[in-house]
């Protein structure tokens, strides 16, 4: 389960970065600024969402480890 979550998170990070790069290049060379801004915003939103979810999962794992009293590999 954990490896599936990690694999999906890595794929979303790559997608988010690609959308950011495509949006920024589009802003430099294209005439339709609204589409470029939208693509960049979607990429940023994906990165923000993945970062938030990973932080929450890490917080949950640390909380469970601290509550159990014995250190565990996260």
N, C-alpha and C positions, 0 to 999 in steps of 0.2 A: 504494500500500500504506500509506504513512504517513498519507495523508488519511483512509483507511478506519479505521485504528486511532484516529486523533484523533476522528473522528466518533463511533465507538463509545464511546470514553472519555467524550466529552461527554454522550452519551445515558445512560450509566451514572451519571455524576455527577448529572444531573438526576433520575434515578430514585432514587438514594440520598438526595438532599436531600428529595424528595417523601415518601419513606417515613419519613424522620426527622420531618418536619413532621406528617404524618398520625399517626404514633405518639405524638408529644407532645400533639397536640390530643386524640387518643383517650384518653390518660392523664388529661387534665383533665376530660373530659365523659362518659366511659363507665364502666360497672361492671366490665367484664372486663379487669382489669389485665394478666393474663398475655398476652393477644393484643396489647395495646398495647406491652408491653415487647418482645415478639417482633418486631413490625413495626419498632420503633425499632432493635432490634439488627441486623436484616437490612439496614436502611438504612445503619447505621454500618459494617457489614461490607463492603457494596458500596463505600462511599467509601474505606475502608481498603485494599481490594483494588486499586481503580483507582489510588489514590495510590502504592501499592507498585509496581505494574506500570509506571506512568509514570516513577517514580524509577529503576527498573532500566533502562528503555529509554533514558532520558537519560544514565545512567551508561555504558551500552554505546556510545552515540553519542559521548560525550566521550572514552572510552577509544580508540575507533577513530580519532577525530580526532587525539588526542595521539600515537598510534602511527604515524600516517602522516607526521607532521612538518610538514604544511602545513595551515593553518587552513581549515576548510570550514564552510559554513553548515549549521547543524543543523536 
